């Protein structure tokens, strides 16, 4: 399917599925949200890591690489000793932030509905 083509077929590469792919990686949306809301669109690796409790350094690096490859963020190496790495949202990443913020705002307004969900078997959220 070509970009912008009709999604009525329900194919694996249709636009709705490609949009939902953003949320399939656990940390992608949270990194976009944190870069945007906490760090005004850019942050050094260590600062970003400290802003995301529960995210391992390995998973952060892996997710940042995937996001860079997708074009959501840019990696900048600053000439310092030791070299400092800063990540920033790209124009494309800023477009996806709008979608992430819609979902997060919905979650804040509907936390009671989220509380009613039974945790998935793989969830770290504890059942009461």
N, CA, C and O of each residue as an XYZ file, in Angstrom:
512
protein
N       0.842     -1.176      0.000
C       0.000      0.000      0.000
C       0.885      1.237      0.000
O       1.882      1.294      0.720
N       0.534      2.188     -0.777
C       1.295      3.428     -0.872
C       0.886      4.381      0.258
O      -0.262      4.356      0.704
N       1.835      5.231      0.728
C       1.479      6.215      1.740
C       0.289      7.054      1.283
O       0.222      7.489      0.133
N      -0.650      7.272      2.205
C      -1.817      8.075      1.895
C      -2.903      7.335      1.150
O      -3.912      7.938      0.783
N      -2.727      6.029      0.911
C      -3.738      5.285      0.162
C      -4.896      4.891      1.079
O      -4.814      5.023      2.300
N      -5.960      4.410      0.470
C      -7.184      4.054      1.176
C      -6.917      2.951      2.194
O      -6.244      1.968      1.886
N      -7.444      3.114      3.406
C      -7.227      2.114      4.440
C      -8.425      1.171      4.587
O      -8.468      0.370      5.521
N      -9.387      1.260      3.682
C     -10.607      0.455      3.787
C     -10.313     -1.037      3.702
O     -11.091     -1.853      4.197
N      -9.207     -1.395      3.081
C      -8.892     -2.810      2.939
C      -8.485     -3.453      4.251
O      -8.531     -4.678      4.366
N      -8.088     -2.670      5.242
C      -7.664     -3.231      6.513
C      -6.338     -3.965      6.427
O      -6.050     -4.857      7.225
N      -5.547     -3.577      5.457
C      -4.260     -4.253      5.286
C      -3.325     -3.922      6.438
O      -3.544     -2.962      7.176
N      -2.292     -4.720      6.580
C      -1.338     -4.517      7.663
C      -0.621     -3.180      7.581
O      -0.176     -2.658      8.604
N      -0.501     -2.620      6.395
C       0.210     -1.357      6.245
C      -0.739     -0.168      6.075
O      -0.330      0.886      5.589
N      -2.017     -0.334      6.476
C      -2.960      0.779      6.364
C      -2.616      1.854      7.401
O      -1.938      1.585      8.393
N      -3.090      3.059      7.154
C      -2.748      4.210      7.996
C      -3.098      4.012      9.475
O      -2.266      4.330     10.324
N      -4.285      3.505      9.826
C      -4.575      3.322     11.255
C      -3.606      2.367     11.948
O      -3.186      2.620     13.077
N      -3.260      1.301     11.294
C      -2.305      0.363     11.906
C      -0.921      0.978     12.044
O      -0.223      0.740     13.029
N      -0.524      1.781     11.037
C       0.780      2.433     11.132
C       0.788      3.462     12.251
O       1.814      3.643     12.907
N      -0.334      4.143     12.486
C      -0.420      5.095     13.595
C      -0.343      4.364     14.935
O       0.341      4.819     15.851
N      -1.037      3.243     15.053
C      -1.009      2.485     16.298
C       0.350      1.844     16.569
O       0.674      1.526     17.713
N       1.135      1.659     15.521
C       2.468      1.092     15.681
C       3.322      1.933     16.631
O       4.212      1.417     17.306
N       3.038      3.221     16.669
C       3.756      4.121     17.568
C       3.631      3.655     19.016
O       4.575      3.787     19.795
N       2.470      3.109     19.377
C       2.223      2.692     20.749
C       2.605      1.232     21.001
O       2.520      0.767     22.137
N       3.016      0.515     19.982
C       3.373     -0.883     20.178
C       4.694     -1.047     20.925
O       4.884     -2.030     21.641
N       5.596     -0.101     20.766
C       6.827     -0.102     21.551
C       6.516      0.626     22.852
O       6.104      1.786     22.836
N       6.708     -0.042     23.956
C       6.257      0.445     25.251
C       6.706      1.864     25.574
O       5.919      2.645     26.109
N       7.938      2.212     25.267
C       8.492      3.473     25.740
C       8.473      4.608     24.720
O       8.756      5.751     25.080
N       8.153      4.332     23.481
C       8.217      5.372     22.448
C       7.338      6.568     22.786
O       7.796      7.710     22.742
N       6.086      6.312     23.121
C       5.184      7.431     23.410
C       5.618      8.181     24.665
O       5.500      9.405     24.726
N       6.117      7.460     25.662
C       6.547      8.115     26.896
C       7.783      8.984     26.654
O       7.910     10.057     27.243
N       8.683      8.531     25.802
C       9.869      9.337     25.478
C       9.451     10.585     24.702
O       9.945     11.677     24.981
N       8.549     10.436     23.735
C       8.055     11.605     23.007
C       7.407     12.600     23.972
O       7.684     13.798     23.915
N       6.552     12.098     24.848
C       5.863     12.942     25.822
C       6.860     13.650     26.740
O       6.736     14.852     26.974
N       7.833     12.928     27.255
C       8.801     13.493     28.194
C       9.702     14.511     27.511
O       9.957     15.582     28.064
N      10.184     14.192     26.322
C      10.994     15.168     25.590
C      10.210     16.460     25.368
O      10.750     17.555     25.520
N       8.950     16.326     25.013
C       8.122     17.494     24.702
C       7.743     18.292     25.951
O       7.961     19.502     26.003
N       7.182     17.622     26.950
C       6.613     18.342     28.087
C       7.616     18.692     29.173
O       7.497     19.738     29.810
N       8.592     17.840     29.390
C       9.545     18.051     30.487
C      10.793     18.785     30.008
O      11.349     19.604     30.740
N      11.234     18.500     28.792
C      12.529     19.000     28.326
C      12.444     19.926     27.117
O      13.457     20.188     26.468
N      11.270     20.414     26.814
C      11.089     21.375     25.724
C      11.672     20.888     24.390
O      12.221     21.672     23.616
N      11.544     19.587     24.141
C      11.921     19.049     22.842
C      13.317     18.483     22.714
O      13.638     17.877     21.692
N      14.179     18.664     23.748
C      15.531     18.090     23.629
C      16.139     17.870     25.012
O      15.899     18.625     25.954
N      16.938     16.804     25.095
C      17.560     16.459     26.375
C      18.761     15.563     26.150
O      18.834     14.811     25.177
N      19.700     15.665     27.078
C      20.832     14.744     27.069
C      20.362     13.382     27.558
O      19.356     13.272     28.259
N      21.095     12.360     27.184
C      20.698     10.986     27.465
C      20.457     10.756     28.956
O      19.417     10.220     29.339
N      21.402     11.155     29.793
C      21.275     10.911     31.225
C      20.101     11.637     31.849
O      19.410     11.086     32.705
N      19.874     12.862     31.429
C      18.747     13.648     31.939
C      17.435     12.987     31.538
O      16.518     12.867     32.350
N      17.352     12.562     30.295
C      16.154     11.884     29.809
C      15.930     10.591     30.584
O      14.802     10.287     30.972
N      16.991      9.837     30.809
C      16.882      8.573     31.539
C      16.350      8.794     32.954
O      15.493      8.044     33.420
N      16.851      9.811     33.629
C      16.386     10.096     34.994
C      14.925     10.559     35.019
O      14.265     10.473     36.054
N      14.435     11.036     33.910
C      13.047     11.504     33.816
C      12.052     10.370     33.576
O      10.842     10.595     33.584
N      12.550      9.165     33.365
C      11.691      8.033     33.006
C      11.897      6.863     33.967
O      12.562      5.888     33.614
N      11.339      6.944     35.175
C      11.503      5.848     36.138
C      10.996      4.525     35.573
O       9.964      4.472     34.904
N      11.726      3.485     35.849
C      11.346      2.151     35.392
C      11.926      1.770     34.047
O      11.795      0.622     33.622
N      12.559      2.701     33.376
C      13.159      2.425     32.063
C      14.635      2.114     32.248
O      15.388      2.934     32.773
N      15.044      0.933     31.818
C      16.457      0.568     31.930
C      17.283      1.330     30.903
O      16.767      1.765     29.874
N      18.550      1.482     31.190
C      19.459      2.172     30.266
C      19.479      1.445     28.914
O      19.467      2.079     27.859
N      19.509      0.117     28.960
C      19.535     -0.680     27.726
C      18.287     -0.420     26.882
O      18.381     -0.227     25.670
N      17.113     -0.416     27.531
C      15.871     -0.199     26.788
C      15.785      1.237     26.280
O      15.250      1.481     25.198
N      16.308      2.187     27.050
C      16.329      3.579     26.595
C      17.139      3.700     25.314
O      16.672      4.272     24.330
N      18.342      3.166     25.327
C      19.220      3.257     24.156
C      18.586      2.564     22.961
O      18.614      3.096     21.852
N      18.014      1.384     23.173
C      17.373      0.640     22.083
C      16.207      1.432     21.508
O      16.063      1.525     20.289
N      15.380      2.000     22.367
C      14.217      2.762     21.905
C      14.638      4.039     21.202
O      14.054      4.408     20.183
N      15.649      4.720     21.736
C      16.145      5.934     21.087
C      16.681      5.629     19.698
O      16.461      6.405     18.768
N      17.380      4.513     19.543
C      17.892      4.117     18.217
C      16.747      3.889     17.240
O      16.802      4.333     16.093
N      15.698      3.186     17.706
C      14.541      2.920     16.847
C      13.839      4.226     16.465
O      13.424      4.407     15.320
N      13.714      5.130     17.435
C      13.051      6.404     17.170
C      13.871      7.260     16.215
O      13.315      7.957     15.366
N      15.189      7.208     16.354
C      16.056      7.941     15.434
C      15.927      7.369     14.024
O      15.830      8.112     13.048
N      15.926      6.052     13.932
C      15.786      5.389     12.638
C      14.446      5.744     11.981
O      14.371      5.891     10.762
N      13.395      5.881     12.787
C      12.066      6.223     12.271
C      11.930      7.689     11.895
O      10.991      8.068     11.195
N      12.858      8.514     12.354
C      12.794      9.928     12.035
C      12.057     10.766     13.063
O      11.753     11.930     12.801
N      11.760     10.193     14.245
C      11.047     10.926     15.286
C      11.963     11.846     16.090
O      11.533     12.890     16.580
N      13.225     11.450     16.221
C      14.199     12.232     16.981
C      15.510     12.306     16.213
O      15.766     11.516     15.304
N      16.334     13.273     16.601
C      17.685     13.392     16.061
C      18.669     13.240     17.200
O      18.409     13.649     18.332
N      19.802     12.644     16.880
C      20.879     12.450     17.843
C      21.986     13.432     17.515
O      22.454     13.496     16.378
N      22.405     14.201     18.520
C      23.480     15.172     18.341
C      24.602     14.828     19.321
O      24.365     14.704     20.522
N      25.809     14.675     18.813
C      26.962     14.420     19.672
C      27.698     15.739     19.847
O      28.183     16.321     18.877
N      27.778     16.200     21.070
C      28.447     17.459     21.380
C      29.922     17.198     21.624
O      30.291     16.213     22.264
N      30.752     18.075     21.117
C      32.188     17.894     21.303
C      32.576     18.351     22.707
O      32.810     19.531     22.968
N      32.631     17.385     23.576
C      33.041     17.597     24.961
C      33.800     16.359     25.388
O      33.818     15.358     24.672
N      34.416     16.421     26.532
C      35.120     15.244     27.059
C      34.491     14.900     28.399
O      34.600     15.690     29.336
N      33.837     13.750     28.524
C      33.492     12.796     27.460
C      32.404     13.386     26.565
O      31.714     14.327     26.958
N      32.251     12.829     25.356
C      31.243     13.356     24.433
C      29.840     13.301     25.050
O      29.459     12.295     25.649
N      29.103     14.352     24.903
C      27.729     14.400     25.397
C      26.780     14.172     24.230
O      26.974     14.718     23.144
N      25.760     13.365     24.460
C      24.778     13.068     23.424
C      23.454     13.699     23.826
O      22.973     13.521     24.946
N      22.883     14.434     22.896
C      21.596     15.097     23.123
C      20.626     14.613     22.054
O      20.981     14.484     20.882
N      19.409     14.351     22.476
C      18.355     13.946     21.552
C      17.325     15.056     21.459
O      16.989     15.687     22.461
N      16.827     15.292     20.261
C      15.813     16.326     20.079
C      14.724     15.819     19.138
O      14.969     14.996     18.256
N      13.530     16.329     19.348
C      12.414     15.987     18.479
C      12.631     16.581     17.095
O      13.081     17.719     16.967
N      12.316     15.827     16.083
C      12.332     16.326     14.710
C      10.956     16.945     14.429
O      10.033     16.774     15.226
N      10.809     17.653     13.321
C       9.462     18.130     12.953
C       8.446     16.986     12.881
O       7.293     17.151     13.279
N       8.873     15.835     12.375
C       7.980     14.676     12.334
C       7.625     14.225     13.750
O       6.463     13.938     14.036
N       8.612     14.163     14.628
C       8.365     13.781     16.018
C       7.382     14.716     16.692
O       6.530     14.282     17.467
N       7.502     16.010     16.393
C       6.568     16.993     16.976
C       5.135     16.752     16.488
O       4.179     17.010     17.220
N       4.986     16.263     15.267
C       3.644     15.943     14.771
C       3.048     14.776     15.539
O       1.850     14.766     15.824
N       3.860     13.807     15.872
C       3.372     12.652     16.620
C       3.115     12.986     18.087
O       2.320     12.308     18.739
N       3.763     14.003     18.611
C       3.523     14.427     19.993
C       2.052     14.785     20.176
O       1.468     14.489     21.218
N       1.454     15.414     19.179
C       0.039     15.780     19.281
C      -0.834     14.554     19.544
O      -1.730     14.596     20.386
N      -0.574     13.477     18.831
C      -1.322     12.234     19.022
C      -1.087     11.667     20.416
O      -2.034     11.264     21.092
N       0.157     11.635     20.844
C       0.500     11.116     22.168
C      -0.202     11.927     23.249
O      -0.765     11.358     24.184
N      -0.173     13.243     23.130
C      -0.791     14.095     24.141
C      -2.308     13.908     24.179
O      -2.905     13.989     25.252
N      -2.944     13.659     23.025
C      -4.382     13.361     23.022
C      -4.686     12.120     23.846
O      -5.621     12.109     24.646
N      -3.893     11.076     23.645
C      -4.098      9.826     24.380
C      -3.818     10.026     25.868
O      -4.585      9.552     26.706
N      -2.741     10.714     26.205
C      -2.403     10.936     27.611
C      -3.456     11.811     28.294
O      -3.813     11.556     29.444
N      -3.958     12.838     27.602
C      -5.014     13.677     28.167
C      -6.286     12.862     28.407
O      -6.946     13.007     29.436
N      -6.615     12.008     27.444
C      -7.773     11.136     27.625
C      -7.575     10.271     28.863
O      -8.499     10.113     29.661
N      -6.384      9.712     29.032
C      -6.100      8.879     30.196
C      -6.272      9.628     31.505
O      -6.812      9.084     32.468
N      -5.817     10.872     31.545
C      -5.984     11.683     32.760
C      -7.461     11.924     33.068
O      -7.874     11.860     34.225
N      -8.250     12.200     32.037
C      -9.677     12.483     32.229
C     -10.493     11.225     32.521
O     -11.589     11.313     33.074
N      -9.978     10.084     32.161
C     -10.715      8.833     32.297
C      -9.966      7.811     33.149
O     -10.017      6.612     32.875
N      -9.285      8.279     34.160
C      -8.502      7.361     34.993
C      -9.392      6.326     35.673
O      -8.945      5.215     35.956
N     -10.660      6.688     35.940
C     -11.576      5.719     36.546
C     -11.810      4.533     35.616
O     -11.890      3.393     36.075
N     -11.920      4.786     34.331
C     -12.098      3.699     33.365
C     -10.845      2.837     33.312
O     -10.932      1.612     33.222
N      -9.690      3.471     33.367
C      -8.434      2.718     33.367
C      -8.307      1.870     34.622
O      -7.776      0.761     34.578
N      -8.803      2.402     35.761
C      -8.771      1.643     37.018
C      -9.650      0.402     36.952
O      -9.392     -0.582     37.646
N     -10.688      0.445     36.121
C     -11.592     -0.698     36.001
C     -11.012     -1.825     35.149
O     -11.465     -2.967     35.237
N     -10.025     -1.511     34.338
C      -9.408     -2.549     33.504
C      -8.714     -3.585     34.377
O      -8.082     -3.258     35.381
N      -8.845     -4.814     33.978
C      -8.076     -5.861     34.649
C      -6.665     -5.824     34.079
O      -6.493     -5.684     32.868
N      -5.650     -5.948     34.938
C      -4.282     -5.909     34.405
C      -4.007     -7.116     33.510
O      -4.463     -8.230     33.770
N      -3.251     -6.856     32.458
C      -2.834     -7.957     31.591
C      -1.836     -8.817     32.357
O      -1.222     -8.365     33.323
N      -1.686    -10.046     31.919
C      -0.765    -10.967     32.589
C       0.663    -10.421     32.593
O       1.426    -10.686     33.523
N       1.026     -9.665     31.563
C       2.379     -9.138     31.450
C       2.543     -7.777     32.125
O       3.637     -7.212     32.116
N       1.466     -7.244     32.711
C       1.507     -5.906     33.301
C       2.225     -5.903     34.637
O       2.163     -6.874     35.392
N       2.913     -4.792     34.925
C       3.535     -4.615     36.240
C       2.536     -4.041     37.239
O       2.785     -4.017     38.444
N       1.395     -3.575     36.714
C       0.360     -3.022     37.591
C      -0.244     -4.148     38.384
O      -0.594     -5.190     37.831
N      -0.366     -3.948     39.668
C      -0.874     -4.988     40.543
C      -2.392     -4.987     40.585
O      -3.025     -3.931     40.589
N      -2.951     -6.147     40.615
C      -4.403     -6.270     40.779
C      -4.737     -6.099     42.251
O      -4.019     -6.597     43.118
N      -5.825     -5.395     42.532
C      -6.231     -5.186     43.928
C      -7.090     -6.305     44.422
O      -7.520     -6.291     45.575
